[in-house]
Amino acid sequence: MQKRRLGKSGLEVSAIGLGCMGMSHSYAPFPDRKEMIALIRTAVERGVTFFDTAEVYGPFTNEELVGEAVAPLRDKVVIATKFGFKFGPNGESMGVDSRPEHIKQAAEGSLKRLKTDVIDLYYQHRVDPNVPIEDVAGAVKDLIRDGKVKHFGMSEAGVQTIRRAHAVQPVTALQNEYSLWWRRPEEEVLPTLEELGIGLVPYSPLGKGFLTGKMSEDTKFASSDIRNAIPRFTPEARKANQALVDLLAEIAERKQATPAQIALAWLIAQKPWIAPIPGTTKLNRLEENIGAVAVNLSPDDLREIESAASRITVQGDRYPEHLERMTGL
């Protein structure tokens, strides 16, 4: 497995990480917990060192799962988790909350669930419009000073917010959605990250499964699957967006790879400080994703993908409006 450094921070992670959210959040029905612990440990054996979770996944159960899985392997892995939501009496999410005192409480809970004494990378999950970002960065700076956190991250933040936070506490990584079917970060975010020396951790690098080529307009999702509520996953949008998968499949055939591997290899080829975190609950998919690091896309291949992709207009919003409003983009 190749290693990558996230920006100037010196934080070294595997070129492909593992997003653990789907093991206990958003994509119900969820698989057996023991099987997921085994999958995470197998990922470590295969060279994956970068594992992503958040307190809101579950909520709380995903951190507990990751914590149990990596406890015997703690010195071999980088754990990233996130703060920034408040919860009701039954654990239900009740919107964003990044007040400094809440961040510090959240960190204590995450440390306990993750069975660790330090969080390697601690992201603000979504920008809180009611709390100055300088106060958020200051709270994480205090946690770093106290030895409870090593690196500060942000997720779905706009460039001015990133700059303001970075001035208080250097930001190690930004986690944003980025893939061949969501390229908005290229406009302003990527140049800003390059300038400031911040790494990018793309989530949904396979378009929530669409870019794998394993679904069609006829695919049915379980009633509790988040994709039922996403405009880009209506049957009409899937039919229109199939052109992008066809492009990946065409190149994959030539490279003796899979569409998913081409999509991940394309991301990795964009910048040396990009480390995507595809999520999966299946061993064969984990191995397929890891295999993307061995796929070499030449400058000609990348130009071909760029040229073909530029002629494809992706249909459908990436989120329902109420969720899109929670991003800083």
C-alpha positions, 0 to 999 in steps of 0.5 A: 500500500502506498502512503501519502502525507496530508498536506504539510502536516506530516500526517502519513496515511494509506493512499486509500482509507476506509470510511466506516460510516456505512457499517452502522449508519445511512445504509441500513440494514446493517451487517453483523458487528463481528463481521465488521470488526473482522473486516476492519482488521483485515483492512489493516492486514492489507495495508490500510492505516486510515479509518474514518468515523464520527460521533453522529454515525449511529449515533455513537455506535460506529465509533464504538465499533471502530474503537473495538476493531482497532484496539489491538492494532492502535499503533498501526492506524490513524483514526479520524472522527468528527464533532459538531452535532448535538443530540436529543435524549434518545440520541437523535441528531438535533442540528449542529453545535460547535460551541467550544465547551461542546467540542471538548465534551464531544472529544471526551466521549469519542476518546472513550468510545474509540478506546484511545487516549488521543484522536489522530485527526479531529474534524468539524463535521459541518460548519456551525453558523452560530459559532465563529470558526476562530472559536472552533479552531481555538477549542481544537487547539486546546485539545491538541495542547492537552494531548487529546488530539493530534490534528485538526480537520474540517468537512464541507467548509468554504474557502474563507472559513478554511482560511480563518480557521487555519490562521488560528490552528493549522488545518491538516485535512479537509474532508469533502465530497469529491469524485468524477461526479462531484467536482465542485472542489476543483473550482476554489477549494483545491487551489486553496488547499494547495496554497495552504498545505492542507490535505484532501480526504474525499468522501463518497469517492465512488459516488455512494456506489454509483461509480462502481457500475453495479447499479442501474435505473432499476436498482432498488434500495432498502427503505432505510437507505439514505439514497432514496432521499437523494435527487441524484439517485432517482431512476431518471437521474441514474439513467442519465448519469450512466454515461459516466459509468460507461466511460469508466468501464471503457477505460477499466476494460483497457486497463484490466481494472474495474470502474471503481478502481479507475474512479479511485485511481483518477482521484489519487492521480489529481494531487499527491496529498489526496487520500480517498476513503471509500466505504464498504462492508464487503471484503471483495469490495475492500480488496477491489478498492485497495487494488486501485493504488496499482492502477497507473493512469498516464497523462494521456489517460487522464486527458482522455477521461477529462475530455470525455467527462467534460461532455457529460452533464451529471443530472440531479442534486447531490443532496436534498436542499436541507442537507445541502444548506449544511455545507459551506460550499 
